[in-house]
Amino acid sequence: MYDWISTILATLLVILILTSAIKIIPEYERAVLFRLGRLTGIRGPGLIFIIPVIDRIFRISMRVIVFDVPPQEVITKDNVACKVNAVLYYRVLSADKSIVNVENFHEATNQLAQTTLRSVVGTAELDELLAQRDKLNQIIQQIVDEATDPWGIKIVTVEIKDVVLPTEMTRAIARQAEAERSRRAAIIQAEGERQAAEELARASEILTGTKGGLTLRMLRSLSEVANSQNTTVLFPLPVEIRRLFPDLDK
């Protein structure tokens, strides 16, 4: 009876030890191994063995992490208050540094991204923030990447998503855009009228300089007017016809 119980207990102990000693690390993870509190290296992926009680591992994901930076209250260089949010993509390059050099690399990276976003946007004017986001994205990425390099973190990209402006500023921008469109329309209309006037002047020179040109133009005008329902047509006497009757000028 006691031998049977001892066998069961020994079997359970062996299973418990094996379960604690054998670890399976997926391809997208790495295990940072500490033995008696000292860093001994990085293990994985695949099957690894550890010494229960003596060894301790920390699993670190090596995949790209996406963090949605919450809206930040920012005052631009030209004193415009707005809210700006962004999205941050980063990944762990060195699993051991992310554990040893910083307590919580996720929280540290996120907080750094928020403060950097406020600082960079605060040095830009509103027009630059709206029209040159790529430039600001690169500046934020470079600053955060340099700061997180000792932690073994690589900033893949930073993208400013939305810029929320006060209602008064939104209306002012809309009025400015409308005025700009009106200005462009006026310029285009004036340019069209100038080109039309130049073409008319050129056509007039050709007609007056060509013998019989005005007569041909008059006949064409008559054919066009004949298609209408007008019963009375008044047209100037061409210069060529007047030349046939010099007495008309007396």
Phi, psi and omega in degrees: 000311180292325178296321180294318178293320180296321179295317179296316180296319179295321179295316178297322179294318179297317179297320180295318180294317179296320179297322179283334184271334184259127178230144177246120182255122178295167182298327185270008180235161172226149180251121176270118188260129173243131177241115184055038176086356181255139179290124180249350177142189181245134181241153176103172001279170180110205183271127177231158180238136177232164177266116181303147179073319184278318183262151176219136182239151174238123179275129181237126177281134181260006180280164177291131181255135180252127179233127179270106180290123182295159180303135181245134175283119186228144171246118183289176182297328178265027171062045174249121179277132181206170176246132183230133173234164185209174175233137185241130176244124179211164180212160180271125175262325181235105185295322182292320178295324181293341178262319187278319189272347180213146184289312180222097188292331177297307181295319180296317180294319181294317179294321178296321179295321180294313181293322179293322178300314179296319183293314184291316180295327179293342179265000182249151175278165185298317180298321178293322179295324182278327188255341185233055181292325181300320179297315179294323178301316181294321179295314179298316181299316181296317182294312182293323181295318179294322181288327183267357180300318177296343178271359182077025183251137176246122177276113182286308179196158175229131181230121172286124185268297188232146173236111182261118182257157174299157183300318181297320180291323177297318178294321180295319179294322178296318178296320178297317179296320179295319178295322179294319178295320178296320179297316180294322178296319179295320179295317180295318179296317179296321179295321177295318178295322179296314179296320179297318180296320179297318180293320178296318179296320179294319178295321179296318178297320180293316182294316181287333180272351179257132181293125181080007182294317180293325179295317178297321179294322179295317180296323177293319178297321178297320179295327179287320181288331182297336180284347180272178183265008179292140180259340180239128182236124176247131179214151180289151179282121182301151180297325182297320181290322180296330180292335179287337181236080183295339180291342181293335183277351181273000000 
